[in-house]
Amino acid sequence: MTEDKHPPPSTRRDFYSTAINGLGSMIAAALALPAALYLFVGARTEKHAGFVEAAKLDDLQIGKPREVTFERTIVDGWRTSREKTIAWVVRTDAKNVVAYSPQCTHLGCAYHFEEGQNQFVCPCHDSLFSIDGKVLGGPAPRPLDRYNVRVDSGKLLIGNQIQKA
């Protein structure tokens, strides 16, 4: 009895099965690679909590809010961008300053300061806030959100991140 050591000849069906399986494997790898990168590498999560100069301390009067414009860095996933934004700044004493986000905590409308009433007023739904950011009236659910601030060499430095009240 002799054993046949030669494999059976390949058929067209075998070729097509191998080709289809190979293409399916390549498609699965192409779909799995981005998902694997997202799960294992992930987006950049470092917080750009750097501070940027917003105003000179001497330009701010104690107890009088002032709207200042500054440029901050935003990290959104893999994209980093810079944007100009504003903050309402209140100098509370000779060395301390508070910076508020310019959006009302109700629906995000831009509010303004009414000197006659000595309070921040949101024109969208009549929310009222004191100079220290507390809710005085209206539908706002919480005090004004704040930026991290630091005073260094007579300059007001505002952080990129907003602290929710």
KAFENRA-V135230 format. One record per residue. N is the residue number from 1. SS is DSSP state (helix for helix, strand for strand, loop for the rest). Layout:
N	SS
N	SS
This chain:
1	loop
2	loop
3	loop
4	loop
5	loop
6	loop
7	loop
8	loop
9	loop
10	loop
11	loop
12	helix
13	helix
14	helix
15	helix
16	helix
17	helix
18	helix
19	helix
20	helix
21	helix
22	helix
23	helix
24	helix
25	helix
26	helix
27	helix
28	helix
29	helix
30	helix
31	helix
32	helix
33	helix
34	helix
35	helix
36	helix
37	helix
38	helix
39	helix
40	helix
41	loop
42	loop
43	loop
44	loop
45	loop
46	loop
47	loop
48	loop
49	loop
50	loop
51	strand
52	strand
53	strand
54	strand
55	strand
56	strand
57	helix
58	helix
59	helix
60	loop
61	loop
62	strand
63	loop
64	loop
65	loop
66	strand
67	strand
68	strand
69	strand
70	strand
71	strand
72	strand
73	strand
74	strand
75	strand
76	strand
77	loop
78	loop
79	strand
80	strand
81	strand
82	strand
83	strand
84	strand
85	strand
86	strand
87	strand
88	strand
89	strand
90	strand
91	strand
92	loop
93	loop
94	loop
95	loop
96	loop
97	strand
98	strand
99	strand
100	strand
101	strand
102	loop
103	strand
104	loop
105	loop
106	loop
107	loop
108	loop
109	loop
110	strand
111	strand
112	strand
113	strand
114	strand
115	loop
116	loop
117	loop
118	loop
119	strand
120	strand
121	strand
122	strand
123	loop
124	loop
125	loop
126	loop
127	loop
128	strand
129	strand
130	loop
131	loop
132	loop
133	loop
134	loop
135	strand
136	strand
137	strand
138	loop
139	loop
140	loop
141	loop
142	loop
143	loop
144	loop
145	loop
146	strand
147	strand
148	strand
149	strand
150	strand
151	strand
152	strand
153	loop
154	loop
155	strand
156	strand
157	strand
158	strand
159	strand
160	strand
161	strand
162	strand
163	strand
164	loop
165	loop
